[in-house]
């Protein structure tokens, strides 16, 4: 039984400081938020500190200044090693044909042609004497990489920095004697740097990991990897791809990696976040989003799941961040959404994470991991309006209850022919569960679709019926595709009782089973309800929902 209520344990938004921080937990339990800033034209790394899991932060204090020669410093990543020293990793621009004065022949490198004629090299800075002094920044890899998303120190002391490097340009059918001659693997491939002497020297993995892509243009391939060490000593890598899911690779030492294989973890073209809790469980952060043109699926919401079997199975897949501006049209330029999660174990078993891209979209959040294990959820239309996604629609509102003036209902109607009317709601993931709704079809109702699925897509996604796990059609007459019918103008209790093992969903209307819906595809569990008007013309009547409640099996 859960010790706290859902209200007590759901994610909390912490004070926003208008900056993205890389947070680590110091040995004394204090949180240290590392950030980059410019002071009098000089870039530097500064830190804020919190003693209450991020509720209050100190003023920023300078840690180290960065040299002003050369290009801009970007892409901060941080690691506190086993001796208590801080390692900072950066990206730094350099012209592709320019040899940096700090460079030498033994620095590992990738393709040196650059991206648009420029390199984006990896640099390293390490503290000394208990983080009271700093070594000079050193280049540890030259080439082009777009981001740093993860760094760990393995149990044996090896520091491991995964990254993606630009591959040499090639066209489809560009020759070769292997599979690459028949397909395309995008512009990036994943690999890793490692150090066995606390960052003094660095070596490049002998593995170059590629993934096939769905398009010849604007496809990155195996990109922005994150890693975590498993209990058996292996390292698990999750790679961002454009295939609608993460790919994975395993390594016994961080140097040699297995060939990438697809996982069952749904993801848009966005990186993961992985963190191991003090009790040994793993928490995964990812954008379980599909069918949106930006990022091959979108980044409107961020999800989290938890595993107690080293990533073999996951529970939760609950929304832990929503784009604060998702109800607005996307910006004309630049990244946006909830992607790029950087989670850190805080105190009291909680996880603090910074995520989001774009002005006004960066979020600092605190998560109670056991919230991901909850198996029931209720929709409260008066208090949890923001838990429903309705953007890009017209005619969806939380209206006054027709019979109870003090209460609210979800009202879905279609007042404009060319605008969709739909709402999307996330709940704890389950291979088996029961979702009940109390709803009424108003007289003049034009039809609707009730769908259960395992991922987020925009409310205006007209292909949802193709990709849902279960579809229940409601005809304008009130007739259900599963049999029987709802009487217009009257409240009804509708229950969807699904089972992956039986590959079906029983439809129960007002306490009587009226039909069975088939499971349309394989899944790791349902976690979304989709309600959408299917009226072809204007439907000013629509339908209203008084309540939604779901219970899922724990396994």
Rosetta blueprint (number, residue, H / E / L):
1 X L
2 X L
3 X L
4 X L
5 X L
6 X H
7 X H
8 X H
9 X H
10 X L
11 X L
12 X E
13 X E
14 X L
15 X L
16 X L
17 X L
18 X L
19 X L
20 X L
21 X L
22 X E
23 X E
24 X E
25 X E
26 X L
27 X L
28 X L
29 X L
30 X L
31 X E
32 X E
33 X E
34 X E
35 X E
36 X E
37 X E
38 X E
39 X E
40 X L
41 X L
42 X E
43 X E
44 X E
45 X E
46 X E
47 X E
48 X E
49 X E
50 X E
51 X L
52 X L
53 X L
54 X L
55 X L
56 X L
57 X L
58 X L
59 X L
60 X L
61 X E
62 X E
63 X E
64 X E
65 X E
66 X L
67 X L
68 X L
69 X L
70 X L
71 X L
72 X L
73 X E
74 X E
75 X E
76 X E
77 X E
78 X E
79 X E
80 X E
81 X L
82 X L
83 X L
84 X L
85 X L
86 X E
87 X E
88 X E
89 X E
90 X E
91 X E
92 X E
93 X E
94 X E
95 X E
96 X L
97 X L
98 X L
99 X L
100 X L
101 X L
102 X L
103 X L
104 X L
105 X L
106 X L
107 X L
108 X E
109 X E
110 X L
111 X L
112 X L
113 X L
114 X L
115 X E
116 X L
117 X L
118 X E
119 X E
120 X E
121 X E
122 X E
123 X E
124 X E
125 X E
126 X E
127 X E
128 X E
129 X L
130 X L
131 X L
132 X L
133 X E
134 X E
135 X L
136 X L
137 X L
138 X E
139 X E
140 X E
141 X E
142 X E
143 X L
144 X E
145 X L
146 X L
147 X L
148 X L
149 X L
150 X L
151 X L
152 X E
153 X E
154 X L
155 X L
156 X L
157 X L
158 X L
159 X E
160 X E
161 X E
162 X E
163 X E
164 X E
165 X E
166 X E
167 X L
168 X L
169 X L
170 X L
171 X L
172 X L
173 X L
174 X L
175 X L
176 X L
177 X L
178 X L
179 X H
180 X H
181 X H
182 X L
183 X L
184 X L
185 X L
186 X L
187 X L
188 X E
189 X E
190 X E
191 X E
192 X E
193 X E
194 X E
195 X E
196 X L
197 X L
198 X L
199 X L
200 X L
201 X L
202 X L
203 X E
204 X E
205 X L
206 X L
207 X L
208 X L
209 X E
210 X L
211 X L
212 X L
213 X L
214 X L
215 X L
216 X L
217 X L
218 X L
219 X L
220 X L
221 X E
222 X L
223 X E
224 X E
225 X E
226 X E
227 X E
228 X E
229 X E
230 X L
231 X L
232 X L
233 X L
234 X L
235 X E
236 X E
237 X E
238 X E
239 X E
240 X E
241 X L
242 X L
243 X L
244 X L
245 X E
246 X E
247 X E
248 X E
249 X E
250 X E
251 X E
252 X L
253 X L
254 X L
255 X L
256 X L
257 X L
258 X L
259 X L
260 X L
261 X E
262 X E
263 X E
264 X E
265 X E
266 X E
267 X L
268 X L
269 X L
270 X L
271 X L
272 X L
273 X E
274 X E
275 X E
276 X E
277 X L
278 X L
279 X L
280 X L
281 X L
282 X E
283 X E
284 X E
285 X E
286 X E
287 X L
288 X L
289 X E
290 X L
291 X L
292 X L
293 X L
294 X H
295 X H
296 X H
297 X L
298 X L
299 X L
300 X L
301 X E
302 X E
303 X E
304 X E
305 X E
306 X E
307 X E
308 X L
309 X L
310 X L
311 X L
312 X L
313 X L
314 X L
315 X E
316 X E
317 X E
318 X E
319 X E
320 X E
321 X E
322 X E
323 X L
324 X L
325 X L
326 X L
327 X L
328 X L
329 X L
330 X L
331 X L
332 X L
333 X L
334 X L
335 X L
336 X L
337 X E
338 X L
339 X L
340 X L
341 X L
342 X E
343 X E
344 X E
345 X E
346 X L
347 X L
348 X L
349 X L
350 X E
351 X E
352 X E
353 X E
354 X E
355 X E
356 X L
357 X E
358 X L
359 X L
360 X L
361 X L
362 X L
363 X E
364 X E
365 X E
366 X E
367 X E
368 X E
369 X H
370 X H
371 X H
372 X H
373 X H
374 X L
375 X L
376 X E
377 X E
378 X E
379 X L
380 X L
381 X L
382 X L
383 X L
384 X L
385 X H
386 X H
387 X H
388 X E
389 X E
390 X L
391 X L
392 X L
393 X L
394 X L
395 X L
396 X E
397 X E
398 X E
399 X E
400 X E
401 X L
402 X L
403 X L
404 X L
405 X L
406 X L
407 X L
408 X E
409 X E
410 X E
411 X E
412 X E
413 X E
414 X E
415 X L
416 X L
417 X L
418 X L
419 X L
420 X L
421 X L
422 X E
423 X E
424 X E
425 X E
426 X E
427 X E
428 X E
429 X E
430 X E
431 X L
432 X E
433 X E
434 X E
435 X E
436 X E
437 X E
438 X E
439 X E
440 X E
441 X E
442 X L
443 X L
444 X L
445 X L
446 X L
447 X L
448 X E
449 X E
450 X E
451 X E
452 X E
453 X E
454 X L
455 X L
456 X E
457 X L
458 X L
459 X L
460 X L
461 X L
462 X L
463 X L
464 X H
465 X H
466 X H
467 X H
468 X L
469 X L
470 X E
471 X E
472 X E
473 X E
474 X E
475 X L
476 X L
477 X L
478 X L
479 X E
480 X E
481 X L
482 X L
483 X L
484 X L
485 X E
486 X L
487 X L
488 X L
489 X L
490 X L
491 X E
492 X E
493 X E
494 X E
495 X E
496 X E
497 X E
498 X E
499 X E
500 X L
501 X L
502 X L
503 X L
504 X E
505 X E
506 X E
507 X E
508 X E
509 X E
510 X L
511 X L
512 X E
513 X E
514 X E
515 X E
516 X E
517 X E
518 X E
519 X L
520 X L
521 X L
522 X L
523 X L
524 X L
525 X L
526 X E
527 X E
528 X E
529 X E
530 X E
531 X E
532 X E
533 X E
534 X L
535 X L
536 X L
537 X L
538 X L
539 X E
540 X E
541 X E
542 X E
543 X E
544 X E
545 X E
546 X E
547 X E
548 X E
549 X E
550 X E
551 X E
552 X E
553 X L
554 X L
555 X L
